[in-house]
Amino acid sequence: MNNRHQWRFNVSQRLMEPGTKAFLEFVRKILIPLPGVTEKMCYNTPAFYVNKKIFCRLREDCETFVVQSIERDKWMEAAPLIFYITDHYLNTDYILVDLKTVSPDDLKSLLLTAWRNRAPKKLLEGYERLTQ
């Protein structure tokens, strides 16, 4: 098995771990009911899209979540060990979230904000009417 196939095998094994499964179940409960959300694979891990635009995904290590955030500096300032970026994400609007230490409430808030930032106006208006 070459390195590329070994890497894919390792990711697929990690996706089957109980902690990863529980995390994905939590995320799906938040995101799937939102209008326009779809789940697809991205880099062999689950990713969530709205209107064909990715707004979050599980990173290949299955310990980090990548989330679109226009407020990432605020999050990183508040808790730099939980919310951070690497050089790869420096010139993007994505933030990395440590799944071992993030609180469920913070993660939910971050995910809902990411969805709102990516969702088209029509979906947002429909969602707002439903939640009033």
LUMDREN-461145 format. One record per atom (N, C-alpha, C): x, z, y; atom name; residue number from 1. Coordinates in Angstrom, 1 decimal, padded with zeros to 4 digits. Last residue first. Layout:
{X:X, Z:Z, Y:Y, site:CA, pos:NUM} .
...
***
This chain:
{X:-039.3, Z:013.9, Y:032.5, site:N, pos:132} .
{X:-039.9, Z:014.7, Y:033.5, site:CA, pos:132} .
{X:-041.0, Z:015.5, Y:033.0, site:C, pos:132} .
{X:-038.2, Z:012.2, Y:030.5, site:N, pos:131} .
{X:-037.8, Z:013.6, Y:030.5, site:CA, pos:131} .
{X:-038.4, Z:014.5, Y:031.7, site:C, pos:131} .
{X:-039.3, Z:009.7, Y:031.0, site:N, pos:130} .
{X:-039.6, Z:010.4, Y:029.8, site:CA, pos:130} .
{X:-039.3, Z:011.9, Y:029.8, site:C, pos:130} .
{X:-038.1, Z:009.0, Y:033.5, site:N, pos:129} .
{X:-039.6, Z:009.2, Y:033.4, site:CA, pos:129} .
{X:-040.0, Z:009.9, Y:032.1, site:C, pos:129} .
{X:-035.5, Z:008.9, Y:032.7, site:N, pos:128} .
{X:-035.9, Z:009.9, Y:033.7, site:CA, pos:128} .
{X:-037.4, Z:010.1, Y:033.6, site:C, pos:128} .
{X:-035.6, Z:006.6, Y:031.0, site:N, pos:127} .
{X:-035.2, Z:007.9, Y:030.5, site:CA, pos:127} .
{X:-035.6, Z:009.1, Y:031.4, site:C, pos:127} .
{X:-036.2, Z:004.6, Y:032.8, site:N, pos:126} .
{X:-037.1, Z:004.9, Y:031.7, site:CA, pos:126} .
{X:-036.8, Z:006.3, Y:031.1, site:C, pos:126} .
{X:-033.9, Z:004.7, Y:034.4, site:N, pos:125} .
{X:-035.2, Z:005.0, Y:035.0, site:CA, pos:125} .
{X:-036.2, Z:005.3, Y:033.9, site:C, pos:125} .
{X:-031.9, Z:004.0, Y:032.6, site:N, pos:124} .
{X:-031.9, Z:005.3, Y:033.2, site:CA, pos:124} .
{X:-033.2, Z:005.7, Y:033.8, site:C, pos:124} .
{X:-032.6, Z:001.4, Y:031.9, site:N, pos:123} .
{X:-032.6, Z:002.5, Y:030.9, site:CA, pos:123} .
{X:-032.7, Z:003.9, Y:031.5, site:C, pos:123} .
{X:-032.3, Z:000.2, Y:034.4, site:N, pos:122} .
{X:-033.6, Z:000.2, Y:033.8, site:CA, pos:122} .
{X:-033.7, Z:001.3, Y:032.7, site:C, pos:122} .
{X:-029.5, Z:000.5, Y:034.9, site:N, pos:121} .
{X:-030.5, Z:001.2, Y:035.8, site:CA, pos:121} .
{X:-031.9, Z:001.3, Y:035.1, site:C, pos:121} .
{X:-027.5, Z:000.9, Y:031.9, site:N, pos:120} .
{X:-028.1, Z:000.1, Y:033.0, site:CA, pos:120} .
{X:-029.2, Z:000.9, Y:033.7, site:C, pos:120} .
{X:-025.0, Z:003.4, Y:031.2, site:N, pos:119} .
{X:-026.4, Z:002.8, Y:031.0, site:CA, pos:119} .
{X:-026.8, Z:002.0, Y:032.2, site:C, pos:119} .
{X:-022.7, Z:004.6, Y:032.0, site:N, pos:118} .
{X:-022.6, Z:003.3, Y:031.4, site:CA, pos:118} .
{X:-024.0, Z:002.6, Y:031.2, site:C, pos:118} .
{X:-023.3, Z:007.1, Y:033.1, site:N, pos:117} .
{X:-022.4, Z:006.2, Y:033.8, site:CA, pos:117} .
{X:-022.4, Z:004.8, Y:033.3, site:C, pos:117} .
{X:-024.9, Z:008.2, Y:031.1, site:N, pos:116} .
{X:-025.5, Z:007.8, Y:032.4, site:CA, pos:116} .
{X:-024.6, Z:006.9, Y:033.2, site:C, pos:116} .
{X:-022.9, Z:008.6, Y:029.1, site:N, pos:115} .
{X:-024.0, Z:007.7, Y:028.8, site:CA, pos:115} .
{X:-024.7, Z:007.2, Y:030.2, site:C, pos:115} .
{X:-021.4, Z:010.5, Y:030.4, site:N, pos:114} .
{X:-020.8, Z:009.2, Y:030.0, site:CA, pos:114} .
{X:-021.9, Z:008.2, Y:029.8, site:C, pos:114} .
{X:-023.3, Z:012.6, Y:030.6, site:N, pos:113} .
{X:-022.8, Z:012.0, Y:031.8, site:CA, pos:113} .
{X:-022.1, Z:010.6, Y:031.5, site:C, pos:113} .
{X:-023.5, Z:013.2, Y:027.9, site:N, pos:112} .
{X:-024.7, Z:012.7, Y:028.6, site:CA, pos:112} .
{X:-024.3, Z:012.1, Y:029.9, site:C, pos:112} .
{X:-020.9, Z:014.0, Y:027.3, site:N, pos:111} .
{X:-021.4, Z:012.9, Y:026.6, site:CA, pos:111} .
{X:-022.6, Z:012.3, Y:027.4, site:C, pos:111} .
{X:-020.6, Z:016.3, Y:028.9, site:N, pos:110} .
{X:-019.7, Z:015.2, Y:029.1, site:CA, pos:110} .
{X:-020.3, Z:013.9, Y:028.5, site:C, pos:110} .
{X:-022.6, Z:018.0, Y:027.8, site:N, pos:109} .
{X:-022.6, Z:017.6, Y:029.2, site:CA, pos:109} .
{X:-021.8, Z:016.3, Y:029.5, site:C, pos:109} .
{X:-021.6, Z:018.3, Y:025.2, site:N, pos:108} .
{X:-022.9, Z:017.7, Y:025.4, site:CA, pos:108} .
{X:-023.0, Z:017.2, Y:026.9, site:C, pos:108} .
{X:-019.2, Z:019.6, Y:025.7, site:N, pos:107} .
{X:-019.1, Z:018.3, Y:025.1, site:CA, pos:107} .
{X:-020.5, Z:017.6, Y:025.3, site:C, pos:107} .
{X:-020.1, Z:022.0, Y:026.8, site:N, pos:106} .
{X:-019.3, Z:021.1, Y:027.6, site:CA, pos:106} .
{X:-019.3, Z:019.7, Y:027.0, site:C, pos:106} .
{X:-021.5, Z:023.0, Y:024.6, site:N, pos:105} .
{X:-022.2, Z:022.7, Y:025.8, site:CA, pos:105} .
{X:-021.4, Z:021.8, Y:026.7, site:C, pos:105} .
{X:-019.6, Z:023.3, Y:022.6, site:N, pos:104} .
{X:-020.6, Z:022.4, Y:022.4, site:CA, pos:104} .
{X:-021.4, Z:022.0, Y:023.7, site:C, pos:104} .
{X:-016.2, Z:023.5, Y:023.9, site:N, pos:103} .
{X:-017.5, Z:024.1, Y:023.6, site:CA, pos:103} .
{X:-018.6, Z:023.1, Y:023.4, site:C, pos:103} .
{X:-013.2, Z:022.5, Y:022.3, site:N, pos:102} .
{X:-014.2, Z:022.2, Y:023.2, site:CA, pos:102} .
{X:-015.5, Z:023.0, Y:022.9, site:C, pos:102} .
{X:-011.3, Z:022.9, Y:020.2, site:N, pos:101} .
{X:-011.5, Z:023.9, Y:021.2, site:CA, pos:101} .
{X:-012.6, Z:023.7, Y:022.2, site:C, pos:101} .
{X:-011.3, Z:020.8, Y:018.5, site:N, pos:100} .
{X:-011.1, Z:022.1, Y:017.9, site:CA, pos:100} .
{X:-011.5, Z:023.2, Y:018.9, site:C, pos:100} .
{X:-011.4, Z:018.4, Y:019.9, site:N, pos:99} .
{X:-012.6, Z:018.9, Y:019.2, site:CA, pos:99} .
{X:-012.5, Z:020.3, Y:018.7, site:C, pos:99} .
{X:-010.2, Z:017.7, Y:023.0, site:N, pos:98} .
{X:-009.8, Z:018.3, Y:021.7, site:CA, pos:98} .
{X:-011.0, Z:019.0, Y:021.1, site:C, pos:98} .
{X:-010.7, Z:014.6, Y:024.4, site:N, pos:97} .
{X:-011.3, Z:015.9, Y:024.3, site:CA, pos:97} .
{X:-010.8, Z:016.5, Y:022.9, site:C, pos:97} .
{X:-009.5, Z:012.4, Y:027.0, site:N, pos:96} .
{X:-009.4, Z:012.9, Y:025.6, site:CA, pos:96} .
{X:-009.9, Z:014.3, Y:025.5, site:C, pos:96} .
{X:-011.2, Z:010.1, Y:029.1, site:N, pos:95} .
{X:-010.5, Z:011.4, Y:028.9, site:CA, pos:95} .
{X:-010.5, Z:011.7, Y:027.4, site:C, pos:95} .
{X:-011.1, Z:007.0, Y:031.0, site:N, pos:94} .
{X:-011.3, Z:007.8, Y:029.8, site:CA, pos:94} .
{X:-010.6, Z:009.1, Y:029.7, site:C, pos:94} .
{X:-010.6, Z:005.1, Y:032.8, site:N, pos:93} .
{X:-011.5, Z:006.2, Y:033.2, site:CA, pos:93} .
{X:-012.0, Z:007.0, Y:032.0, site:C, pos:93} .
{X:-007.1, Z:004.2, Y:033.1, site:N, pos:92} .
{X:-008.5, Z:004.0, Y:032.6, site:CA, pos:92} .
{X:-009.4, Z:005.1, Y:033.2, site:C, pos:92} .
{X:-004.4, Z:004.7, Y:033.3, site:N, pos:91} .
{X:-005.1, Z:003.8, Y:034.3, site:CA, pos:91} .
{X:-006.5, Z:003.4, Y:033.8, site:C, pos:91} .
{X:-003.9, Z:006.5, Y:031.1, site:N, pos:90} .
{X:-003.6, Z:006.8, Y:032.5, site:CA, pos:90} .
{X:-004.3, Z:006.0, Y:033.5, site:C, pos:90} .
{X:-004.0, Z:006.2, Y:028.4, site:N, pos:89} .
{X:-005.3, Z:006.3, Y:029.2, site:CA, pos:89} .
{X:-005.1, Z:006.5, Y:030.7, site:C, pos:89} .
{X:-001.4, Z:006.2, Y:027.6, site:N, pos:88} .
{X:-002.2, Z:005.1, Y:027.3, site:CA, pos:88} .
{X:-003.5, Z:005.1, Y:028.1, site:C, pos:88} .
{X:-000.4, Z:008.7, Y:028.2, site:N, pos:87} .
{X:000.0, Z:007.6, Y:029.1, site:CA, pos:87} .
{X:-000.9, Z:006.4, Y:028.8, site:C, pos:87} .
{X:-003.3, Z:010.8, Y:027.7, site:N, pos:86} .
{X:-002.0, Z:010.4, Y:027.4, site:CA, pos:86} .
{X:-001.6, Z:009.2, Y:028.3, site:C, pos:86} .
{X:-005.2, Z:013.5, Y:029.0, site:N, pos:85} .
{X:-005.0, Z:012.1, Y:028.8, site:CA, pos:85} .
{X:-003.6, Z:011.9, Y:028.3, site:C, pos:85} .
{X:-007.7, Z:016.2, Y:028.4, site:N, pos:84} .
{X:-006.4, Z:015.7, Y:028.8, site:CA, pos:84} .
{X:-006.3, Z:014.1, Y:028.6, site:C, pos:84} .
{X:-009.2, Z:019.2, Y:027.7, site:N, pos:83} .
{X:-009.4, Z:017.9, Y:028.3, site:CA, pos:83} .
{X:-008.1, Z:017.3, Y:028.9, site:C, pos:83} .
{X:-008.0, Z:021.5, Y:026.7, site:N, pos:82} .
{X:-009.1, Z:020.9, Y:026.0, site:CA, pos:82} .
{X:-009.3, Z:019.4, Y:026.4, site:C, pos:82} .
{X:-006.0, Z:022.2, Y:028.3, site:N, pos:81} .
{X:-005.7, Z:022.2, Y:026.9, site:CA, pos:81} .
{X:-006.8, Z:021.6, Y:026.1, site:C, pos:81} .
{X:-007.1, Z:022.2, Y:030.9, site:N, pos:80} .
{X:-006.1, Z:021.2, Y:030.5, site:CA, pos:80} .
{X:-005.7, Z:021.2, Y:029.0, site:C, pos:80} .
{X:-009.8, Z:022.8, Y:032.3, site:N, pos:79} .
{X:-009.3, Z:023.2, Y:031.0, site:CA, pos:79} .
{X:-008.3, Z:022.2, Y:030.4, site:C, pos:79} .
{X:-010.0, Z:022.0, Y:035.0, site:N, pos:78} .
{X:-010.7, Z:023.2, Y:034.6, site:CA, pos:78} .
{X:-010.2, Z:023.7, Y:033.2, site:C, pos:78} .
{X:-008.6, Z:019.7, Y:035.2, site:N, pos:77} .
{X:-008.2, Z:020.8, Y:036.0, site:CA, pos:77} .
{X:-008.8, Z:022.1, Y:035.5, site:C, pos:77} .
{X:-010.0, Z:018.0, Y:033.5, site:N, pos:76} .
{X:-008.7, Z:018.4, Y:033.1, site:CA, pos:76} .
{X:-008.1, Z:019.6, Y:033.9, site:C, pos:76} .
{X:-012.5, Z:017.8, Y:034.9, site:N, pos:75} .
{X:-012.4, Z:018.4, Y:033.6, site:CA, pos:75} .
{X:-011.0, Z:018.9, Y:033.2, site:C, pos:75} .
{X:-011.6, Z:016.6, Y:037.3, site:N, pos:74} .
{X:-012.3, Z:017.9, Y:037.3, site:CA, pos:74} .
{X:-012.2, Z:018.6, Y:036.0, site:C, pos:74} .
{X:-010.6, Z:014.2, Y:036.2, site:N, pos:73} .
{X:-009.7, Z:015.1, Y:036.9, site:CA, pos:73} .
{X:-010.3, Z:016.5, Y:037.0, site:C, pos:73} .
{X:-012.9, Z:012.9, Y:035.3, site:N, pos:72} .
{X:-012.0, Z:013.4, Y:034.3, site:CA, pos:72} .
{X:-011.0, Z:014.4, Y:035.0, site:C, pos:72} .
{X:-015.2, Z:011.7, Y:036.2, site:N, pos:71} .
{X:-014.9, Z:013.1, Y:036.7, site:CA, pos:71} .
{X:-013.8, Z:013.7, Y:035.9, site:C, pos:71} .
{X:-015.9, Z:009.6, Y:034.9, site:N, pos:70} .
{X:-015.4, Z:009.3, Y:036.2, site:CA, pos:70} .
{X:-015.0, Z:010.6, Y:036.9, site:C, pos:70} .
{X:-015.2, Z:009.0, Y:031.6, site:N, pos:69} .
{X:-015.6, Z:010.0, Y:032.5, site:CA, pos:69} .
{X:-015.0, Z:009.6, Y:033.9, site:C, pos:69} .
{X:-015.6, Z:008.3, Y:028.2, site:N, pos:68} .
{X:-015.6, Z:007.7, Y:029.5, site:CA, pos:68} .
{X:-016.0, Z:008.8, Y:030.5, site:C, pos:68} .
{X:-013.7, Z:009.9, Y:025.7, site:N, pos:67} .
{X:-015.0, Z:009.8, Y:026.4, site:CA, pos:67} .
{X:-014.8, Z:009.2, Y:027.8, site:C, pos:67} .
{X:-012.6, Z:010.4, Y:022.5, site:N, pos:66} .
{X:-012.3, Z:009.7, Y:023.7, site:CA, pos:66} .
{X:-013.7, Z:009.4, Y:024.4, site:C, pos:66} .
{X:-011.8, Z:013.3, Y:020.7, site:N, pos:65} .
{X:-012.8, Z:012.4, Y:021.1, site:CA, pos:65} .
{X:-012.4, Z:011.7, Y:022.4, site:C, pos:65} .
{X:-009.8, Z:014.3, Y:018.0, site:N, pos:64} .
{X:-009.9, Z:014.0, Y:019.4, site:CA, pos:64} .
{X:-011.0, Z:013.1, Y:019.6, site:C, pos:64} .
{X:-009.6, Z:014.3, Y:015.3, site:N, pos:63} .
{X:-009.5, Z:015.7, Y:016.0, site:CA, pos:63} .
{X:-009.7, Z:015.5, Y:017.5, site:C, pos:63} .
{X:-009.2, Z:011.9, Y:014.2, site:N, pos:62} .
{X:-010.4, Z:012.6, Y:013.8, site:CA, pos:62} .
{X:-010.4, Z:014.1, Y:014.4, site:C, pos:62} .
{X:-007.2, Z:010.2, Y:014.8, site:N, pos:61} .
{X:-006.8, Z:011.4, Y:014.2, site:CA, pos:61} .
{X:-008.0, Z:012.3, Y:013.8, site:C, pos:61} .
{X:-008.6, Z:008.1, Y:016.1, site:N, pos:60} .
{X:-008.1, Z:007.9, Y:014.7, site:CA, pos:60} .
{X:-007.6, Z:009.2, Y:014.0, site:C, pos:60} .
{X:-011.3, Z:009.4, Y:018.0, site:N, pos:59} .
{X:-010.0, Z:008.8, Y:017.8, site:CA, pos:59} .
{X:-009.6, Z:008.8, Y:016.4, site:C, pos:59} .
{X:-014.6, Z:008.4, Y:018.4, site:N, pos:58} .
{X:-013.7, Z:009.4, Y:017.7, site:CA, pos:58} .
{X:-012.4, Z:008.7, Y:017.6, site:C, pos:58} .
{X:-015.9, Z:007.5, Y:021.6, site:N, pos:57} .
{X:-015.5, Z:007.2, Y:020.2, site:CA, pos:57} .
{X:-014.6, Z:008.3, Y:019.7, site:C, pos:57} .
{X:-018.0, Z:006.3, Y:024.3, site:N, pos:56} .
{X:-017.2, Z:007.4, Y:023.6, site:CA, pos:56} .
{X:-016.9, Z:006.9, Y:022.2, site:C, pos:56} .
{X:-018.9, Z:004.0, Y:025.4, site:N, pos:55} .
{X:-018.7, Z:005.1, Y:026.3, site:CA, pos:55} .
{X:-018.1, Z:006.3, Y:025.6, site:C, pos:55} .
{X:-018.9, Z:000.4, Y:025.4, site:N, pos:54} .
{X:-018.5, Z:001.7, Y:024.8, site:CA, pos:54} .
{X:-018.4, Z:002.8, Y:025.8, site:C, pos:54} .
{X:-021.6, Z:-001.6, Y:025.9, site:N, pos:53} .
{X:-020.4, Z:-001.0, Y:026.6, site:CA, pos:53} .
{X:-020.1, Z:000.3, Y:025.9, site:C, pos:53} .
{X:-024.1, Z:-002.6, Y:025.0, site:N, pos:52} .
{X:-022.8, Z:-003.2, Y:024.5, site:CA, pos:52} .
{X:-021.5, Z:-002.7, Y:025.2, site:C, pos:52} .
{X:-025.8, Z:-000.7, Y:026.0, site:N, pos:51} .
{X:-025.8, Z:-002.0, Y:026.6, site:CA, pos:51} .
{X:-024.5, Z:-002.7, Y:026.3, site:C, pos:51} .
{X:-023.7, Z:001.8, Y:024.9, site:N, pos:50} .
{X:-025.0, Z:001.5, Y:025.5, site:CA, pos:50} .
{X:-024.8, Z:000.2, Y:026.2, site:C, pos:50} .
{X:-022.1, Z:003.1, Y:021.9, site:N, pos:49} .
{X:-022.2, Z:002.1, Y:023.0, site:CA, pos:49} .
{X:-023.6, Z:002.2, Y:023.6, site:C, pos:49} .
{X:-019.7, Z:004.9, Y:020.2, site:N, pos:48} .
{X:-021.1, Z:004.9, Y:020.7, site:CA, pos:48} .
{X:-021.1, Z:004.0, Y:021.9, site:C, pos:48} .
{X:-018.0, Z:004.9, Y:017.0, site:N, pos:47} .
{X:-018.0, Z:004.7, Y:018.5, site:CA, pos:47} .
{X:-019.4, Z:004.5, Y:018.9, site:C, pos:47} .
{X:-016.1, Z:006.0, Y:014.2, site:N, pos:46} .
{X:-017.4, Z:005.8, Y:014.9, site:CA, pos:46} .
{X:-017.2, Z:005.8, Y:016.4, site:C, pos:46} .
{X:-013.2, Z:004.0, Y:013.4, site:N, pos:45} .
{X:-013.8, Z:005.3, Y:013.6, site:CA, pos:45} .
{X:-015.1, Z:005.0, Y:014.3, site:C, pos:45} .
{X:-011.7, Z:001.6, Y:013.3, site:N, pos:44} .
{X:-012.1, Z:002.3, Y:012.0, site:CA, pos:44} .
{X:-012.7, Z:003.7, Y:012.2, site:C, pos:44} .
{X:-011.8, Z:000.7, Y:015.9, site:N, pos:43} .
{X:-010.5, Z:001.2, Y:015.4, site:CA, pos:43} .
{X:-010.8, Z:002.1, Y:014.1, site:C, pos:43} .
{X:-015.1, Z:001.3, Y:015.7, site:N, pos:42} .
{X:-014.1, Z:000.9, Y:016.7, site:CA, pos:42} .
{X:-012.8, Z:001.5, Y:016.2, site:C, pos:42} .
{X:-018.4, Z:000.8, Y:014.5, site:N, pos:41} .
{X:-017.0, Z:001.2, Y:014.3, site:CA, pos:41} .
{X:-016.1, Z:000.6, Y:015.3, site:C, pos:41} .
{X:-021.3, Z:001.9, Y:016.3, site:N, pos:40} .
{X:-020.5, Z:000.9, Y:015.6, site:CA, pos:40} .
{X:-019.1, Z:001.5, Y:015.4, site:C, pos:40} .
{X:-024.4, Z:002.8, Y:017.5, site:N, pos:39} .
{X:-023.2, Z:003.3, Y:016.9, site:CA, pos:39} .
{X:-022.5, Z:002.2, Y:016.1, site:C, pos:39} .
{X:-026.2, Z:002.6, Y:020.6, site:N, pos:38} .
{X:-025.9, Z:002.1, Y:019.2, site:CA, pos:38} .
{X:-024.6, Z:002.7, Y:018.8, site:C, pos:38} .
{X:-028.7, Z:003.4, Y:022.9, site:N, pos:37} .
{X:-027.4, Z:003.8, Y:022.3, site:CA, pos:37} .
{X:-027.3, Z:003.2, Y:020.9, site:C, pos:37} .
{X:-031.1, Z:002.8, Y:024.3, site:N, pos:36} .
{X:-030.0, Z:001.8, Y:024.3, site:CA, pos:36} .
{X:-028.7, Z:002.2, Y:023.5, site:C, pos:36} .
{X:-031.9, Z:006.2, Y:025.1, site:N, pos:35} .
{X:-032.3, Z:004.7, Y:025.1, site:CA, pos:35} .
{X:-031.0, Z:003.8, Y:025.1, site:C, pos:35} .
{X:-031.0, Z:008.8, Y:022.8, site:N, pos:34} .
{X:-030.9, Z:008.2, Y:024.2, site:CA, pos:34} .
{X:-031.2, Z:006.7, Y:024.1, site:C, pos:34} .
{X:-030.8, Z:009.6, Y:020.2, site:N, pos:33} .
{X:-032.2, Z:009.5, Y:020.8, site:CA, pos:33} .
{X:-032.2, Z:008.9, Y:022.2, site:C, pos:33} .
{X:-028.0, Z:009.5, Y:019.7, site:N, pos:32} .
{X:-028.9, Z:008.5, Y:019.1, site:CA, pos:32} .
{X:-030.3, Z:008.4, Y:019.8, site:C, pos:32} .
{X:-026.7, Z:011.8, Y:021.0, site:N, pos:31} .
{X:-026.7, Z:010.4, Y:021.6, site:CA, pos:31} .
{X:-027.7, Z:009.4, Y:021.0, site:C, pos:31} .
{X:-027.2, Z:014.2, Y:019.7, site:N, pos:30} .
{X:-027.3, Z:014.1, Y:021.2, site:CA, pos:30} .
{X:-027.5, Z:012.7, Y:021.6, site:C, pos:30} .
{X:-026.9, Z:013.7, Y:017.1, site:N, pos:29} .
{X:-028.1, Z:014.3, Y:017.5, site:CA, pos:29} .
{X:-028.3, Z:014.2, Y:019.0, site:C, pos:29} .
{X:-024.3, Z:012.7, Y:017.1, site:N, pos:28} .
{X:-025.4, Z:011.8, Y:016.8, site:CA, pos:28} .
{X:-026.7, Z:012.4, Y:017.3, site:C, pos:28} .
{X:-022.8, Z:015.1, Y:017.5, site:N, pos:27} .
{X:-022.8, Z:014.0, Y:018.5, site:CA, pos:27} .
{X:-024.0, Z:013.0, Y:018.3, site:C, pos:27} .
{X:-023.4, Z:016.4, Y:015.0, site:N, pos:26} .
{X:-023.7, Z:017.0, Y:016.3, site:CA, pos:26} .
{X:-023.8, Z:015.9, Y:017.4, site:C, pos:26} .
{X:-022.3, Z:014.6, Y:013.2, site:N, pos:25} .
{X:-023.8, Z:014.9, Y:013.1, site:CA, pos:25} .
{X:-024.2, Z:015.5, Y:014.5, site:C, pos:25} .
{X:-019.7, Z:014.8, Y:013.9, site:N, pos:24} .
{X:-020.4, Z:013.5, Y:014.1, site:CA, pos:24} .
{X:-021.9, Z:013.7, Y:014.0, site:C, pos:24} .
{X:-019.1, Z:017.5, Y:013.1, site:N, pos:23} .
{X:-019.0, Z:017.0, Y:014.5, site:CA, pos:23} .
{X:-019.8, Z:015.8, Y:014.8, site:C, pos:23} .
{X:-019.6, Z:017.3, Y:010.3, site:N, pos:22} .
{X:-020.4, Z:018.2, Y:011.1, site:CA, pos:22} .
{X:-020.3, Z:017.8, Y:012.6, site:C, pos:22} .
{X:-017.5, Z:015.5, Y:009.6, site:N, pos:21} .
{X:-018.9, Z:015.1, Y:009.4, site:CA, pos:21} .
{X:-019.9, Z:016.0, Y:010.2, site:C, pos:21} .
{X:-015.3, Z:017.0, Y:010.3, site:N, pos:20} .
{X:-015.5, Z:015.8, Y:011.0, site:CA, pos:20} .
{X:-017.0, Z:015.3, Y:010.8, site:C, pos:20} .
{X:-015.6, Z:019.1, Y:008.4, site:N, pos:19} .
{X:-015.6, Z:019.4, Y:009.9, site:CA, pos:19} .
{X:-015.8, Z:018.1, Y:010.7, site:C, pos:19} .
{X:-015.5, Z:017.8, Y:005.9, site:N, pos:18} .
{X:-016.7, Z:018.5, Y:006.4, site:CA, pos:18} .
{X:-016.7, Z:018.8, Y:007.9, site:C, pos:18} .
{X:-014.1, Z:014.5, Y:005.7, site:N, pos:17} .
{X:-013.9, Z:015.9, Y:005.8, site:CA, pos:17} .
{X:-015.1, Z:016.6, Y:006.4, site:C, pos:17} .
{X:-014.4, Z:011.8, Y:006.0, site:N, pos:16} .
{X:-015.2, Z:012.4, Y:004.9, site:CA, pos:16} .
{X:-015.0, Z:014.0, Y:004.9, site:C, pos:16} .
{X:-012.6, Z:011.0, Y:007.8, site:N, pos:15} .
{X:-014.0, Z:010.9, Y:008.2, site:CA, pos:15} .
{X:-014.9, Z:011.6, Y:007.2, site:C, pos:15} .
{X:-010.2, Z:011.2, Y:006.4, site:N, pos:14} .
{X:-010.6, Z:012.2, Y:007.4, site:CA, pos:14} .
{X:-012.0, Z:012.2, Y:007.8, site:C, pos:14} .
{X:-010.4, Z:008.8, Y:004.9, site:N, pos:13} .
{X:-010.4, Z:010.2, Y:004.2, site:CA, pos:13} .
{X:-010.8, Z:011.3, Y:005.2, site:C, pos:13} .
{X:-010.2, Z:006.9, Y:006.9, site:N, pos:12} .
{X:-011.4, Z:007.0, Y:006.1, site:CA, pos:12} .
{X:-011.5, Z:008.3, Y:005.3, site:C, pos:12} .
{X:-007.6, Z:007.5, Y:007.7, site:N, pos:11} .
{X:-008.7, Z:007.6, Y:008.7, site:CA, pos:11} .
{X:-010.0, Z:007.8, Y:007.9, site:C, pos:11} .
{X:-006.1, Z:006.8, Y:005.4, site:N, pos:10} .
{X:-006.1, Z:008.2, Y:006.0, site:CA, pos:10} .
{X:-007.3, Z:008.4, Y:006.9, site:C, pos:10} .
{X:-006.7, Z:004.1, Y:005.2, site:N, pos:9} .
{X:-007.1, Z:005.0, Y:004.2, site:CA, pos:9} .
{X:-007.1, Z:006.4, Y:004.7, site:C, pos:9} .
{X:-005.4, Z:003.1, Y:007.5, site:N, pos:8} .
{X:-006.9, Z:003.0, Y:007.4, site:CA, pos:8} .
{X:-007.4, Z:003.9, Y:006.3, site:C, pos:8} .
{X:-002.8, Z:003.8, Y:006.8, site:N, pos:7} .
{X:-003.4, Z:004.3, Y:008.0, site:CA, pos:7} .
{X:-004.9, Z:004.3, Y:007.9, site:C, pos:7} .
{X:-002.4, Z:002.1, Y:004.6, site:N, pos:6} .
{X:-002.3, Z:003.6, Y:004.4, site:CA, pos:6} .
{X:-003.0, Z:004.3, Y:005.6, site:C, pos:6} .
{X:-002.6, Z:-000.4, Y:005.8, site:N, pos:5} .
{X:-003.6, Z:000.0, Y:004.8, site:CA, pos:5} .
{X:-003.6, Z:001.5, Y:004.6, site:C, pos:5} .
{X:-000.3, Z:-000.3, Y:007.3, site:N, pos:4} .
{X:-001.6, Z:-000.5, Y:007.9, site:CA, pos:4} .
{X:-002.7, Z:-000.1, Y:007.0, site:C, pos:4} .
{X:001.8, Z:000.1, Y:005.4, site:N, pos:3} .
{X:001.5, Z:001.2, Y:006.4, site:CA, pos:3} .
{X:000.1, Z:001.0, Y:007.1, site:C, pos:3} .
{X:000.7, Z:-001.0, Y:002.1, site:N, pos:2} .
{X:001.5, Z:-001.0, Y:003.3, site:CA, pos:2} .
{X:001.0, Z:000.0, Y:004.4, site:C, pos:2} .
{X:000.9, Z:000.0, Y:-001.2, site:N, pos:1} .
{X:000.0, Z:000.0, Y:000.0, site:CA, pos:1} .
{X:000.9, Z:000.0, Y:001.2, site:C, pos:1} .
***
